[in-house]
Amino acid sequence: MSPHPKESRDEITRDRMSRQGDWMCAACQHLNFQKRDSCQRCSCPKYATGVDVSSYAMQKNEVLAGDWYCGALNCGAHNYASRTSCYRCCASKDYCGYGAEIMASAGYTCDAIPGWKTGDWICARLGCGMHNYASRTECYKCKTPRDFGAM
């Protein structure tokens, strides 16, 4: 048994990656460098409190110029412009765009998705989007059937 209590990934990142003076955004919990006067992610001012914070927290899903949606299979995840691969399924921005679903239905694999095999699928239920192995008939996380939403 570990002598340290179990830490969440966010706690580990905050503790190990922050330097003295860095600050956590009150609206979106993004860790910012000391020199920033507003949050890098949502633009909330460094010293915002109360009602001020709620208006910035709602903006964190805003789509900005250059942002892109993953076209691999039925992933559809929103990715920031700076990402070269999808945060959810790891598909390359350039490779798995338009036509990836057609290729997958024809039996071709998307080599840009590390760890995927022919027949693997992404849960189509809104809010889930988990990667499932080809052998599964329902999502391992939310139990939605594989053919959910199929026409």
N, C-alpha and C positions, 0 to 999 in steps of 0.2 A: 504494500500500500504506500502511496506517495505521501511524503511528509507535508506536502502543500495541498491546500484545498483546491478542488477543481475550479479552474478559471474558464470563463467564456473566451472565445476568440477575440471579441472586442476588448475585453479586459487585458488580455495578453498584448494585443496591439497597442493599446493606450499606454500600458506600463513600460513596454520595451521600446516602443518607437517614438515616444514623446520626449522632448527635452524641456528643461526648465523654462517656463514662460509660455509654452505651447498651450493652447486652450481648446476646449470641447464646445462646439456650437450648441446652444440651448435649443435650437429648432430642429436640427437634423442629426445631431451627435457626431458630426464629422470632426476629426482631429485637425486643427489648424496650427500653422507655425506662428510663433510669437509675433512676428512682424506684421501679420495680417490684421487689418482693422475690421474686416468683415469676412464671413465664411466663404471659403473657396467654392463650396458646393452650392449653397443656397443664398448667399449674399446677406445673410442675417448679420446685423452689426455685432461686434464683439461683446458689448455690454448690454445687449437687449434683454428685457425681462417681460414677464407677464403677457399681456395682449399682443405686444409687438412680435413676440416669438411665433404665435399661432399663424400669422399671415405668411411668414417665411416658410414654415414647416409644410404648408400646403403646396408650395412651389417646387418641392424636391422632385416631382415627377414631370416637370416641365420639359418639353422637347425643344432642344436648342439646335441651331444651324449645325449641320454635319452629323447629328445623332442618327443612328440607324437601327432598324429592326431586323433581327435575325431571320433569315429565310430558310434555314436548315429544317427540313422536315416540317413539323408544325410548332417550332419553338416560339418564334415571334417576340422574343425578349427585346426590350428597349435597351440599347447600348449607347454610351457616351461616344462622341466623335473621336476621342483619343484612343479608344479601344480598337485593336486589330483583330480580336477574336471575341466571340460572344461570352459574356460573363456566366451565362447559364449552362450552355452546352459545349462551349469551347470551339464552336465552328468558326473557321476563318471568315472574316468580313468579306474578302474578295472571292473566295471559292463558293461558299454556300449561299448564294443569293437566289435570284429568280431561276426557277427550273429545278431546284434541288428536290422538291417534292416529286416532280415527274420522274427524275432519275431514280429516286428511292423506290417509287412504285414499280419501276421496271427492273428492280433487283440490283441496281448499282449502289455502291456505298459511297458515303461522303468521307473521303480519306482525311479531310481536314478536321474531323471530329475524333480526337484521341480517345481510344478505348471503346469505340463503337464497333459493332459488328452488323452484318446484314440482318435486317429485320428488327433491329432495336427501334424504339419509338419514344416519342415525348407525349406525356399525358396532355390531352386537349382541354381538360377542365380549366376554366378561368381561375387563375390564382395558383395553380399547381405547377404544370410544366416540367415535371420530373422525368428524367431519363429512365426508361425501363428496358430490360433485356427482352429479346425477341420471344423467349419462352413464356413470358408473362401474358396472361389474358386480361388482367386488370392492373391498374397502377399500384405499385407497392406502397405508396404513401397515402393516397386518398381513396383507393379501391374503385375508382371510376373504370368502367369497362374499356378495353382497348379500342373498340369500335364506336365509342361515344362520339356523337356528332357526325358519324359517317352517313353519307347519303346513298 
